[in-house]
Amino acid sequence: MNLDRTESGINTECKAGAIVGAFGFLYAAQPQDKTKTDAGYPPGIGIKNSLITLGVINFVGMLFTFLVPEPKGKSLEELSGENEVGK
């Protein structure tokens, strides 16, 4: 397994997620009242609700982190079974 390609793919996915999150927050944080939104933006859910939503998403992400098993000193190749001959 080429670790450089794996890291590059993960890095690209993280950057894409950050871009989507930043622009999504910009739209979601707009006030619910249509007269108070910034020019060019539709009404959103408000800053308070968007921050609560982000907090819940981050908490769920933290919980999922604990579901990933510990590799116990094994390499990525050993865990994936990539080096096994005949499979």
PyMOL Python script that loads the backbone (N, CA, C, O; Angstrom):
from pymol import cmd

cmd.read_pdbstr("""\
ATOM      1  N   MET A   1       0.845  -1.173   0.000  1.00  0.00           N
ATOM      2  CA  MET A   1       0.000   0.000   0.000  1.00  0.00           C
ATOM      3  C   MET A   1       0.889   1.234   0.000  1.00  0.00           C
ATOM      4  O   MET A   1       1.840   1.324   0.776  1.00  0.00           O
ATOM      5  N   ASN A   2       0.583   2.157  -0.850  1.00  0.00           N
ATOM      6  CA  ASN A   2       1.363   3.374  -0.927  1.00  0.00           C
ATOM      7  C   ASN A   2       0.796   4.379   0.068  1.00  0.00           C
ATOM      8  O   ASN A   2      -0.275   4.950  -0.139  1.00  0.00           O
ATOM      9  N   LEU A   3       1.535   4.578   1.143  1.00  0.00           N
ATOM     10  CA  LEU A   3       1.055   5.435   2.231  1.00  0.00           C
ATOM     11  C   LEU A   3       0.932   6.888   1.800  1.00  0.00           C
ATOM     12  O   LEU A   3       0.055   7.610   2.273  1.00  0.00           O
ATOM     13  N   ASP A   4       1.827   7.324   0.885  1.00  0.00           N
ATOM     14  CA  ASP A   4       1.752   8.713   0.422  1.00  0.00           C
ATOM     15  C   ASP A   4       0.432   9.003  -0.274  1.00  0.00           C
ATOM     16  O   ASP A   4      -0.162  10.061  -0.067  1.00  0.00           O
ATOM     17  N   ARG A   5      -0.033   8.061  -1.105  1.00  0.00           N
ATOM     18  CA  ARG A   5      -1.313   8.268  -1.789  1.00  0.00           C
ATOM     19  C   ARG A   5      -2.473   8.266  -0.801  1.00  0.00           C
ATOM     20  O   ARG A   5      -3.419   9.041  -0.947  1.00  0.00           O
ATOM     21  N   THR A   6      -2.403   7.408   0.194  1.00  0.00           N
ATOM     22  CA  THR A   6      -3.473   7.340   1.191  1.00  0.00           C
ATOM     23  C   THR A   6      -3.555   8.647   1.968  1.00  0.00           C
ATOM     24  O   THR A   6      -4.641   9.193   2.164  1.00  0.00           O
ATOM     25  N   GLU A   7      -2.410   9.143   2.407  1.00  0.00           N
ATOM     26  CA  GLU A   7      -2.392  10.391   3.162  1.00  0.00           C
ATOM     27  C   GLU A   7      -2.864  11.561   2.305  1.00  0.00           C
ATOM     28  O   GLU A   7      -3.569  12.448   2.786  1.00  0.00           O
ATOM     29  N   SER A   8      -2.475  11.555   1.049  1.00  0.00           N
ATOM     30  CA  SER A   8      -2.888  12.628   0.146  1.00  0.00           C
ATOM     31  C   SER A   8      -4.398  12.613  -0.056  1.00  0.00           C
ATOM     32  O   SER A   8      -5.027  13.671  -0.091  1.00  0.00           O
ATOM     33  N   GLY A   9      -4.981  11.433  -0.188  1.00  0.00           N
ATOM     34  CA  GLY A   9      -6.430  11.322  -0.350  1.00  0.00           C
ATOM     35  C   GLY A   9      -7.178  11.782   0.884  1.00  0.00           C
ATOM     36  O   GLY A   9      -8.190  12.476   0.786  1.00  0.00           O
ATOM     37  N   ILE A  10      -6.677  11.391   2.050  1.00  0.00           N
ATOM     38  CA  ILE A  10      -7.314  11.805   3.302  1.00  0.00           C
ATOM     39  C   ILE A  10      -7.204  13.315   3.469  1.00  0.00           C
ATOM     40  O   ILE A  10      -8.157  13.967   3.893  1.00  0.00           O
ATOM     41  N   ASN A  11      -6.040  13.870   3.134  1.00  0.00           N
ATOM     42  CA  ASN A  11      -5.824  15.312   3.243  1.00  0.00           C
ATOM     43  C   ASN A  11      -6.788  16.066   2.328  1.00  0.00           C
ATOM     44  O   ASN A  11      -7.357  17.081   2.728  1.00  0.00           O
ATOM     45  N   THR A  12      -6.971  15.577   1.107  1.00  0.00           N
ATOM     46  CA  THR A  12      -7.880  16.225   0.163  1.00  0.00           C
ATOM     47  C   THR A  12      -9.314  16.178   0.668  1.00  0.00           C
ATOM     48  O   THR A  12     -10.044  17.163   0.553  1.00  0.00           O
ATOM     49  N   GLU A  13      -9.727  15.039   1.227  1.00  0.00           N
ATOM     50  CA  GLU A  13     -11.088  14.913   1.765  1.00  0.00           C
ATOM     51  C   GLU A  13     -11.294  15.875   2.930  1.00  0.00           C
ATOM     52  O   GLU A  13     -12.365  16.469   3.056  1.00  0.00           O
ATOM     53  N   CYS A  14     -10.294  16.034   3.772  1.00  0.00           N
ATOM     54  CA  CYS A  14     -10.418  16.952   4.910  1.00  0.00           C
ATOM     55  C   CYS A  14     -10.543  18.396   4.446  1.00  0.00           C
ATOM     56  O   CYS A  14     -11.334  19.165   4.992  1.00  0.00           O
ATOM     57  N   LYS A  15      -9.756  18.761   3.431  1.00  0.00           N
ATOM     58  CA  LYS A  15      -9.840  20.131   2.915  1.00  0.00           C
ATOM     59  C   LYS A  15     -11.204  20.377   2.274  1.00  0.00           C
ATOM     60  O   LYS A  15     -11.793  21.444   2.450  1.00  0.00           O
ATOM     61  N   ALA A  16     -11.699  19.399   1.540  1.00  0.00           N
ATOM     62  CA  ALA A  16     -13.023  19.554   0.921  1.00  0.00           C
ATOM     63  C   ALA A  16     -14.096  19.686   1.997  1.00  0.00           C
ATOM     64  O   ALA A  16     -15.012  20.497   1.864  1.00  0.00           O
ATOM     65  N   GLY A  17     -13.990  18.903   3.047  1.00  0.00           N
ATOM     66  CA  GLY A  17     -14.944  18.994   4.150  1.00  0.00           C
ATOM     67  C   GLY A  17     -14.896  20.343   4.847  1.00  0.00           C
ATOM     68  O   GLY A  17     -15.929  20.871   5.258  1.00  0.00           O
ATOM     69  N   ALA A  18     -13.693  20.902   4.983  1.00  0.00           N
ATOM     70  CA  ALA A  18     -13.557  22.215   5.609  1.00  0.00           C
ATOM     71  C   ALA A  18     -14.190  23.302   4.747  1.00  0.00           C
ATOM     72  O   ALA A  18     -14.820  24.222   5.267  1.00  0.00           O
ATOM     73  N   ILE A  19     -14.024  23.196   3.442  1.00  0.00           N
ATOM     74  CA  ILE A  19     -14.615  24.185   2.538  1.00  0.00           C
ATOM     75  C   ILE A  19     -16.132  24.108   2.587  1.00  0.00           C
ATOM     76  O   ILE A  19     -16.810  25.131   2.684  1.00  0.00           O
ATOM     77  N   VAL A  20     -16.664  22.886   2.520  1.00  0.00           N
ATOM     78  CA  VAL A  20     -18.122  22.709   2.583  1.00  0.00           C
ATOM     79  C   VAL A  20     -18.655  23.204   3.927  1.00  0.00           C
ATOM     80  O   VAL A  20     -19.699  23.855   3.982  1.00  0.00           O
ATOM     81  N   GLY A  21     -17.946  22.899   4.997  1.00  0.00           N
ATOM     82  CA  GLY A  21     -18.375  23.344   6.324  1.00  0.00           C
ATOM     83  C   GLY A  21     -18.366  24.856   6.472  1.00  0.00           C
ATOM     84  O   GLY A  21     -19.272  25.435   7.070  1.00  0.00           O
ATOM     85  N   ALA A  22     -17.339  25.494   5.924  1.00  0.00           N
ATOM     86  CA  ALA A  22     -17.238  26.953   6.034  1.00  0.00           C
ATOM     87  C   ALA A  22     -18.366  27.641   5.271  1.00  0.00           C
ATOM     88  O   ALA A  22     -19.015  28.546   5.795  1.00  0.00           O
ATOM     89  N   PHE A  23     -18.596  27.212   4.040  1.00  0.00           N
ATOM     90  CA  PHE A  23     -19.658  27.839   3.263  1.00  0.00           C
ATOM     91  C   PHE A  23     -21.042  27.447   3.791  1.00  0.00           C
ATOM     92  O   PHE A  23     -21.969  28.257   3.781  1.00  0.00           O
ATOM     93  N   GLY A  24     -21.170  26.207   4.248  1.00  0.00           N
ATOM     94  CA  GLY A  24     -22.445  25.773   4.821  1.00  0.00           C
ATOM     95  C   GLY A  24     -22.790  26.560   6.069  1.00  0.00           C
ATOM     96  O   GLY A  24     -23.945  26.934   6.277  1.00  0.00           O
ATOM     97  N   PHE A  25     -21.774  26.816   6.914  1.00  0.00           N
ATOM     98  CA  PHE A  25     -22.008  27.611   8.119  1.00  0.00           C
ATOM     99  C   PHE A  25     -22.405  29.029   7.756  1.00  0.00           C
ATOM    100  O   PHE A  25     -23.262  29.621   8.413  1.00  0.00           O
ATOM    101  N   LEU A  26     -21.791  29.582   6.716  1.00  0.00           N
ATOM    102  CA  LEU A  26     -22.118  30.942   6.277  1.00  0.00           C
ATOM    103  C   LEU A  26     -23.595  31.057   5.899  1.00  0.00           C
ATOM    104  O   LEU A  26     -24.256  32.037   6.240  1.00  0.00           O
ATOM    105  N   TYR A  27     -24.102  30.051   5.195  1.00  0.00           N
ATOM    106  CA  TYR A  27     -25.516  30.067   4.815  1.00  0.00           C
ATOM    107  C   TYR A  27     -26.415  29.758   6.009  1.00  0.00           C
ATOM    108  O   TYR A  27     -27.449  30.401   6.190  1.00  0.00           O
ATOM    109  N   ALA A  28     -26.030  28.782   6.819  1.00  0.00           N
ATOM    110  CA  ALA A  28     -26.877  28.379   7.944  1.00  0.00           C
ATOM    111  C   ALA A  28     -26.963  29.460   9.017  1.00  0.00           C
ATOM    112  O   ALA A  28     -27.991  29.585   9.682  1.00  0.00           O
ATOM    113  N   ALA A  29     -25.902  30.239   9.194  1.00  0.00           N
ATOM    114  CA  ALA A  29     -25.864  31.237  10.260  1.00  0.00           C
ATOM    115  C   ALA A  29     -26.674  32.492   9.942  1.00  0.00           C
ATOM    116  O   ALA A  29     -26.789  33.375  10.792  1.00  0.00           O
ATOM    117  N   GLN A  30     -27.228  32.588   8.761  1.00  0.00           N
ATOM    118  CA  GLN A  30     -28.056  33.751   8.419  1.00  0.00           C
ATOM    119  C   GLN A  30     -29.307  33.746   9.298  1.00  0.00           C
ATOM    120  O   GLN A  30     -29.833  32.684   9.631  1.00  0.00           O
ATOM    121  N   PRO A  31     -29.775  34.927   9.669  1.00  0.00           N
ATOM    122  CA  PRO A  31     -30.979  35.002  10.506  1.00  0.00           C
ATOM    123  C   PRO A  31     -32.197  34.384   9.812  1.00  0.00           C
ATOM    124  O   PRO A  31     -32.267  34.319   8.585  1.00  0.00           O
ATOM    125  N   GLN A  32     -33.141  33.939  10.620  1.00  0.00           N
ATOM    126  CA  GLN A  32     -34.363  33.344  10.081  1.00  0.00           C
ATOM    127  C   GLN A  32     -35.269  34.395   9.456  1.00  0.00           C
ATOM    128  O   GLN A  32     -36.043  34.102   8.544  1.00  0.00           O
ATOM    129  N   ASP A  33     -35.165  35.608   9.951  1.00  0.00           N
ATOM    130  CA  ASP A  33     -35.964  36.713   9.423  1.00  0.00           C
ATOM    131  C   ASP A  33     -35.376  37.156   8.082  1.00  0.00           C
ATOM    132  O   ASP A  33     -34.219  37.572   8.018  1.00  0.00           O
ATOM    133  N   LYS A  34     -36.161  37.069   7.028  1.00  0.00           N
ATOM    134  CA  LYS A  34     -35.686  37.361   5.673  1.00  0.00           C
ATOM    135  C   LYS A  34     -35.209  38.816   5.526  1.00  0.00           C
ATOM    136  O   LYS A  34     -34.345  39.098   4.695  1.00  0.00           O
ATOM    137  N   THR A  35     -35.753  39.721   6.310  1.00  0.00           N
ATOM    138  CA  THR A  35     -35.360  41.128   6.190  1.00  0.00           C
ATOM    139  C   THR A  35     -33.993  41.406   6.822  1.00  0.00           C
ATOM    140  O   THR A  35     -33.390  42.442   6.541  1.00  0.00           O
ATOM    141  N   LYS A  36     -33.495  40.502   7.668  1.00  0.00           N
ATOM    142  CA  LYS A  36     -32.225  40.718   8.362  1.00  0.00           C
ATOM    143  C   LYS A  36     -31.057  39.940   7.754  1.00  0.00           C
ATOM    144  O   LYS A  36     -29.934  40.044   8.248  1.00  0.00           O
ATOM    145  N   THR A  37     -31.295  39.168   6.700  1.00  0.00           N
ATOM    146  CA  THR A  37     -30.213  38.396   6.090  1.00  0.00           C
ATOM    147  C   THR A  37     -29.296  39.303   5.287  1.00  0.00           C
ATOM    148  O   THR A  37     -29.707  40.369   4.827  1.00  0.00           O
ATOM    149  N   ASP A  38     -28.050  38.873   5.120  1.00  0.00           N
ATOM    150  CA  ASP A  38     -27.108  39.614   4.282  1.00  0.00           C
ATOM    151  C   ASP A  38     -27.547  39.528   2.832  1.00  0.00           C
ATOM    152  O   ASP A  38     -28.226  38.580   2.439  1.00  0.00           O
ATOM    153  N   ALA A  39     -27.164  40.510   2.041  1.00  0.00           N
ATOM    154  CA  ALA A  39     -27.561  40.560   0.631  1.00  0.00           C
ATOM    155  C   ALA A  39     -27.062  39.325  -0.112  1.00  0.00           C
ATOM    156  O   ALA A  39     -25.887  38.967  -0.029  1.00  0.00           O
ATOM    157  N   GLY A  40     -27.959  38.690  -0.829  1.00  0.00           N
ATOM    158  CA  GLY A  40     -27.600  37.529  -1.635  1.00  0.00           C
ATOM    159  C   GLY A  40     -27.710  36.197  -0.922  1.00  0.00           C
ATOM    160  O   GLY A  40     -27.459  35.161  -1.537  1.00  0.00           O
ATOM    161  N   TYR A  41     -28.073  36.183   0.344  1.00  0.00           N
ATOM    162  CA  TYR A  41     -28.178  34.939   1.095  1.00  0.00           C
ATOM    163  C   TYR A  41     -29.637  34.646   1.447  1.00  0.00           C
ATOM    164  O   TYR A  41     -30.392  35.564   1.768  1.00  0.00           O
ATOM    165  N   PRO A  42     -30.032  33.385   1.389  1.00  0.00           N
ATOM    166  CA  PRO A  42     -31.380  33.030   1.827  1.00  0.00           C
ATOM    167  C   PRO A  42     -31.431  32.992   3.362  1.00  0.00           C
ATOM    168  O   PRO A  42     -30.385  32.936   4.009  1.00  0.00           O
ATOM    169  N   PRO A  43     -32.615  33.022   3.937  1.00  0.00           N
ATOM    170  CA  PRO A  43     -32.711  32.903   5.397  1.00  0.00           C
ATOM    171  C   PRO A  43     -32.135  31.575   5.873  1.00  0.00           C
ATOM    172  O   PRO A  43     -32.289  30.546   5.214  1.00  0.00           O
ATOM    173  N   GLY A  44     -31.481  31.611   7.009  1.00  0.00           N
ATOM    174  CA  GLY A  44     -30.880  30.400   7.569  1.00  0.00           C
ATOM    175  C   GLY A  44     -31.556  29.995   8.865  1.00  0.00           C
ATOM    176  O   GLY A  44     -32.722  30.312   9.101  1.00  0.00           O
ATOM    177  N   ILE A  45     -30.804  29.287   9.706  1.00  0.00           N
ATOM    178  CA  ILE A  45     -31.360  28.828  10.987  1.00  0.00           C
ATOM    179  C   ILE A  45     -30.872  29.693  12.144  1.00  0.00           C
ATOM    180  O   ILE A  45     -31.272  29.472  13.287  1.00  0.00           O
ATOM    181  N   GLY A  46     -30.017  30.673  11.869  1.00  0.00           N
ATOM    182  CA  GLY A  46     -29.511  31.563  12.907  1.00  0.00           C
ATOM    183  C   GLY A  46     -28.190  31.077  13.477  1.00  0.00           C
ATOM    184  O   GLY A  46     -27.839  29.902  13.367  1.00  0.00           O
ATOM    185  N   ILE A  47     -27.472  31.993  14.082  1.00  0.00           N
ATOM    186  CA  ILE A  47     -26.146  31.665  14.613  1.00  0.00           C
ATOM    187  C   ILE A  47     -26.242  30.671  15.766  1.00  0.00           C
ATOM    188  O   ILE A  47     -25.481  29.704  15.813  1.00  0.00           O
ATOM    189  N   LYS A  48     -27.165  30.898  16.692  1.00  0.00           N
ATOM    190  CA  LYS A  48     -27.288  30.009  17.851  1.00  0.00           C
ATOM    191  C   LYS A  48     -27.575  28.577  17.412  1.00  0.00           C
ATOM    192  O   LYS A  48     -26.915  27.644  17.869  1.00  0.00           O
ATOM    193  N   ASN A  49     -28.551  28.396  16.533  1.00  0.00           N
ATOM    194  CA  ASN A  49     -28.912  27.047  16.093  1.00  0.00           C
ATOM    195  C   ASN A  49     -27.804  26.406  15.260  1.00  0.00           C
ATOM    196  O   ASN A  49     -27.583  25.198  15.347  1.00  0.00           O
ATOM    197  N   SER A  50     -27.108  27.209  14.455  1.00  0.00           N
ATOM    198  CA  SER A  50     -26.032  26.629  13.650  1.00  0.00           C
ATOM    199  C   SER A  50     -24.849  26.218  14.535  1.00  0.00           C
ATOM    200  O   SER A  50     -24.205  25.207  14.255  1.00  0.00           O
ATOM    201  N   LEU A  51     -24.552  26.969  15.585  1.00  0.00           N
ATOM    202  CA  LEU A  51     -23.486  26.577  16.511  1.00  0.00           C
ATOM    203  C   LEU A  51     -23.862  25.335  17.306  1.00  0.00           C
ATOM    204  O   LEU A  51     -23.014  24.479  17.560  1.00  0.00           O
ATOM    205  N   ILE A  52     -25.119  25.231  17.696  1.00  0.00           N
ATOM    206  CA  ILE A  52     -25.576  24.017  18.387  1.00  0.00           C
ATOM    207  C   ILE A  52     -25.451  22.811  17.455  1.00  0.00           C
ATOM    208  O   ILE A  52     -25.012  21.741  17.876  1.00  0.00           O
ATOM    209  N   THR A  53     -25.836  22.986  16.190  1.00  0.00           N
ATOM    210  CA  THR A  53     -25.723  21.905  15.210  1.00  0.00           C
ATOM    211  C   THR A  53     -24.264  21.489  15.033  1.00  0.00           C
ATOM    212  O   THR A  53     -23.964  20.296  15.024  1.00  0.00           O
ATOM    213  N   LEU A  54     -23.356  22.452  14.893  1.00  0.00           N
ATOM    214  CA  LEU A  54     -21.939  22.130  14.761  1.00  0.00           C
ATOM    215  C   LEU A  54     -21.408  21.414  15.994  1.00  0.00           C
ATOM    216  O   LEU A  54     -20.616  20.479  15.876  1.00  0.00           O
ATOM    217  N   GLY A  55     -21.836  21.843  17.170  1.00  0.00           N
ATOM    218  CA  GLY A  55     -21.411  21.190  18.408  1.00  0.00           C
ATOM    219  C   GLY A  55     -21.865  19.743  18.476  1.00  0.00           C
ATOM    220  O   GLY A  55     -21.104  18.867  18.888  1.00  0.00           O
ATOM    221  N   VAL A  56     -23.103  19.490  18.072  1.00  0.00           N
ATOM    222  CA  VAL A  56     -23.628  18.116  18.073  1.00  0.00           C
ATOM    223  C   VAL A  56     -22.860  17.252  17.073  1.00  0.00           C
ATOM    224  O   VAL A  56     -22.516  16.110  17.374  1.00  0.00           O
ATOM    225  N   ILE A  57     -22.594  17.794  15.890  1.00  0.00           N
ATOM    226  CA  ILE A  57     -21.841  17.050  14.882  1.00  0.00           C
ATOM    227  C   ILE A  57     -20.428  16.738  15.381  1.00  0.00           C
ATOM    228  O   ILE A  57     -19.936  15.627  15.184  1.00  0.00           O
ATOM    229  N   ASN A  58     -19.777  17.702  16.020  1.00  0.00           N
ATOM    230  CA  ASN A  58     -18.445  17.465  16.568  1.00  0.00           C
ATOM    231  C   ASN A  58     -18.469  16.431  17.683  1.00  0.00           C
ATOM    232  O   ASN A  58     -17.559  15.606  17.775  1.00  0.00           O
ATOM    233  N   PHE A  59     -19.482  16.459  18.525  1.00  0.00           N
ATOM    234  CA  PHE A  59     -19.596  15.476  19.607  1.00  0.00           C
ATOM    235  C   PHE A  59     -19.794  14.073  19.048  1.00  0.00           C
ATOM    236  O   PHE A  59     -19.183  13.119  19.530  1.00  0.00           O
ATOM    237  N   VAL A  60     -20.643  13.946  18.037  1.00  0.00           N
ATOM    238  CA  VAL A  60     -20.855  12.636  17.404  1.00  0.00           C
ATOM    239  C   VAL A  60     -19.551  12.149  16.759  1.00  0.00           C
ATOM    240  O   VAL A  60     -19.227  10.964  16.835  1.00  0.00           O
ATOM    241  N   GLY A  61     -18.815  13.049  16.133  1.00  0.00           N
ATOM    242  CA  GLY A  61     -17.522  12.683  15.564  1.00  0.00           C
ATOM    243  C   GLY A  61     -16.550  12.199  16.622  1.00  0.00           C
ATOM    244  O   GLY A  61     -15.794  11.256  16.391  1.00  0.00           O
ATOM    245  N   MET A  62     -16.565  12.839  17.778  1.00  0.00           N
ATOM    246  CA  MET A  62     -15.707  12.403  18.872  1.00  0.00           C
ATOM    247  C   MET A  62     -16.099  11.010  19.356  1.00  0.00           C
ATOM    248  O   MET A  62     -15.232  10.193  19.664  1.00  0.00           O
ATOM    249  N   LEU A  63     -17.402  10.736  19.425  1.00  0.00           N
ATOM    250  CA  LEU A  63     -17.852   9.402  19.832  1.00  0.00           C
ATOM    251  C   LEU A  63     -17.411   8.340  18.831  1.00  0.00           C
ATOM    252  O   LEU A  63     -16.996   7.251  19.225  1.00  0.00           O
ATOM    253  N   PHE A  64     -17.499   8.652  17.530  1.00  0.00           N
ATOM    254  CA  PHE A  64     -17.065   7.705  16.510  1.00  0.00           C
ATOM    255  C   PHE A  64     -15.560   7.436  16.597  1.00  0.00           C
ATOM    256  O   PHE A  64     -15.099   6.356  16.227  1.00  0.00           O
ATOM    257  N   THR A  65     -14.796   8.418  17.085  1.00  0.00           N
ATOM    258  CA  THR A  65     -13.363   8.219  17.250  1.00  0.00           C
ATOM    259  C   THR A  65     -13.085   7.080  18.214  1.00  0.00           C
ATOM    260  O   THR A  65     -12.125   6.331  18.031  1.00  0.00           O
ATOM    261  N   PHE A  66     -13.911   6.944  19.235  1.00  0.00           N
ATOM    262  CA  PHE A  66     -13.714   5.874  20.209  1.00  0.00           C
ATOM    263  C   PHE A  66     -14.136   4.510  19.673  1.00  0.00           C
ATOM    264  O   PHE A  66     -13.802   3.490  20.276  1.00  0.00           O
ATOM    265  N   LEU A  67     -14.854   4.465  18.566  1.00  0.00           N
ATOM    266  CA  LEU A  67     -15.271   3.195  17.986  1.00  0.00           C
ATOM    267  C   LEU A  67     -14.200   2.573  17.085  1.00  0.00           C
ATOM    268  O   LEU A  67     -14.291   1.397  16.732  1.00  0.00           O
ATOM    269  N   VAL A  68     -13.187   3.362  16.714  1.00  0.00           N
ATOM    270  CA  VAL A  68     -12.108   2.848  15.865  1.00  0.00           C
ATOM    271  C   VAL A  68     -11.195   1.990  16.731  1.00  0.00           C
ATOM    272  O   VAL A  68     -10.708   2.457  17.760  1.00  0.00           O
ATOM    273  N   PRO A  69     -10.956   0.745  16.333  1.00  0.00           N
ATOM    274  CA  PRO A  69     -10.142  -0.132  17.173  1.00  0.00           C
ATOM    275  C   PRO A  69      -8.671   0.290  17.215  1.00  0.00           C
ATOM    276  O   PRO A  69      -8.145   0.845  16.250  1.00  0.00           O
ATOM    277  N   GLU A  70      -8.031   0.025  18.320  1.00  0.00           N
ATOM    278  CA  GLU A  70      -6.613   0.324  18.490  1.00  0.00           C
ATOM    279  C   GLU A  70      -5.793  -0.675  17.681  1.00  0.00           C
ATOM    280  O   GLU A  70      -6.046  -1.876  17.772  1.00  0.00           O
ATOM    281  N   PRO A  71      -4.813  -0.218  16.889  1.00  0.00           N
ATOM    282  CA  PRO A  71      -4.051  -1.143  16.052  1.00  0.00           C
ATOM    283  C   PRO A  71      -3.076  -2.015  16.829  1.00  0.00           C
ATOM    284  O   PRO A  71      -2.577  -2.993  16.271  1.00  0.00           O
ATOM    285  N   LYS A  72      -2.781  -1.714  18.079  1.00  0.00           N
ATOM    286  CA  LYS A  72      -1.921  -2.514  18.952  1.00  0.00           C
ATOM    287  C   LYS A  72      -0.556  -2.797  18.329  1.00  0.00           C
ATOM    288  O   LYS A  72      -0.078  -3.931  18.346  1.00  0.00           O
ATOM    289  N   GLY A  73       0.063  -1.757  17.781  1.00  0.00           N
ATOM    290  CA  GLY A  73       1.411  -1.886  17.253  1.00  0.00           C
ATOM    291  C   GLY A  73       1.515  -2.500  15.871  1.00  0.00           C
ATOM    292  O   GLY A  73       2.626  -2.701  15.381  1.00  0.00           O
ATOM    293  N   LYS A  74       0.408  -2.802  15.228  1.00  0.00           N
ATOM    294  CA  LYS A  74       0.433  -3.379  13.887  1.00  0.00           C
ATOM    295  C   LYS A  74       0.510  -2.272  12.843  1.00  0.00           C
ATOM    296  O   LYS A  74       0.009  -1.166  13.048  1.00  0.00           O
ATOM    297  N   SER A  75       1.144  -2.590  11.728  1.00  0.00           N
ATOM    298  CA  SER A  75       1.231  -1.619  10.642  1.00  0.00           C
ATOM    299  C   SER A  75      -0.069  -1.630   9.840  1.00  0.00           C
ATOM    300  O   SER A  75      -0.901  -2.523  10.000  1.00  0.00           O
ATOM    301  N   LEU A  76      -0.231  -0.640   8.988  1.00  0.00           N
ATOM    302  CA  LEU A  76      -1.411  -0.544   8.143  1.00  0.00           C
ATOM    303  C   LEU A  76      -1.504  -1.733   7.194  1.00  0.00           C
ATOM    304  O   LEU A  76      -2.598  -2.228   6.922  1.00  0.00           O
ATOM    305  N   GLU A  77      -0.354  -2.194   6.689  1.00  0.00           N
ATOM    306  CA  GLU A  77      -0.334  -3.349   5.795  1.00  0.00           C
ATOM    307  C   GLU A  77      -0.781  -4.621   6.512  1.00  0.00           C
ATOM    308  O   GLU A  77      -1.501  -5.437   5.935  1.00  0.00           O
ATOM    309  N   GLU A  78      -0.356  -4.797   7.776  1.00  0.00           N
ATOM    310  CA  GLU A  78      -0.765  -5.972   8.549  1.00  0.00           C
ATOM    311  C   GLU A  78      -2.267  -5.958   8.826  1.00  0.00           C
ATOM    312  O   GLU A  78      -2.924  -6.997   8.757  1.00  0.00           O
ATOM    313  N   LEU A  79      -2.801  -4.793   9.136  1.00  0.00           N
ATOM    314  CA  LEU A  79      -4.228  -4.687   9.429  1.00  0.00           C
ATOM    315  C   LEU A  79      -5.088  -4.948   8.196  1.00  0.00           C
ATOM    316  O   LEU A  79      -6.152  -5.558   8.298  1.00  0.00           O
ATOM    317  N   SER A  80      -4.636  -4.492   7.042  1.00  0.00           N
ATOM    318  CA  SER A  80      -5.435  -4.663   5.817  1.00  0.00           C
ATOM    319  C   SER A  80      -5.230  -6.036   5.190  1.00  0.00           C
ATOM    320  O   SER A  80      -6.004  -6.433   4.319  1.00  0.00           O
ATOM    321  N   GLY A  81      -4.191  -6.777   5.620  1.00  0.00           N
ATOM    322  CA  GLY A  81      -3.930  -8.079   5.035  1.00  0.00           C
ATOM    323  C   GLY A  81      -3.314  -7.975   3.657  1.00  0.00           C
ATOM    324  O   GLY A  81      -3.365  -8.936   2.889  1.00  0.00           O
ATOM    325  N   GLU A  82      -2.745  -6.857   3.330  1.00  0.00           N
ATOM    326  CA  GLU A  82      -2.205  -6.603   1.991  1.00  0.00           C
ATOM    327  C   GLU A  82      -0.987  -7.455   1.676  1.00  0.00           C
ATOM    328  O   GLU A  82      -0.770  -7.826   0.522  1.00  0.00           O
ATOM    329  N   ASN A  83      -0.191  -7.767   2.689  1.00  0.00           N
ATOM    330  CA  ASN A  83       1.049  -8.502   2.459  1.00  0.00           C
ATOM    331  C   ASN A  83       0.859 -10.025   2.426  1.00  0.00           C
ATOM    332  O   ASN A  83       1.820 -10.756   2.188  1.00  0.00           O
ATOM    333  N   GLU A  84      -0.348 -10.504   2.658  1.00  0.00           N
ATOM    334  CA  GLU A  84      -0.593 -11.941   2.653  1.00  0.00           C
ATOM    335  C   GLU A  84      -0.474 -12.495   1.240  1.00  0.00           C
ATOM    336  O   GLU A  84      -1.036 -11.944   0.294  1.00  0.00           O
ATOM    337  N   VAL A  85       0.262 -13.589   1.111  1.00  0.00           N
ATOM    338  CA  VAL A  85       0.492 -14.201  -0.196  1.00  0.00           C
ATOM    339  C   VAL A  85      -0.649 -15.146  -0.526  1.00  0.00           C
ATOM    340  O   VAL A  85      -1.101 -15.896   0.338  1.00  0.00           O
ATOM    341  N   GLY A  86      -1.125 -15.118  -1.783  1.00  0.00           N
ATOM    342  CA  GLY A  86      -2.132 -16.050  -2.232  1.00  0.00           C
ATOM    343  C   GLY A  86      -3.570 -15.638  -1.998  1.00  0.00           C
ATOM    344  O   GLY A  86      -4.476 -16.447  -2.193  1.00  0.00           O
ATOM    345  N   LYS A  87      -3.802 -14.423  -1.591  1.00  0.00           N
ATOM    346  CA  LYS A  87      -5.180 -14.002  -1.349  1.00  0.00           C
ATOM    347  C   LYS A  87      -5.580 -12.933  -2.291  1.00  0.00           C
ATOM    348  O   LYS A  87      -6.713 -12.453  -2.235  1.00  0.00           O
TER     349      LYS A  87
END
""", "prot")
cmd.dss("prot")
cmd.show_as("cartoon", "prot")
cmd.util.cbc("prot")
cmd.orient("prot")
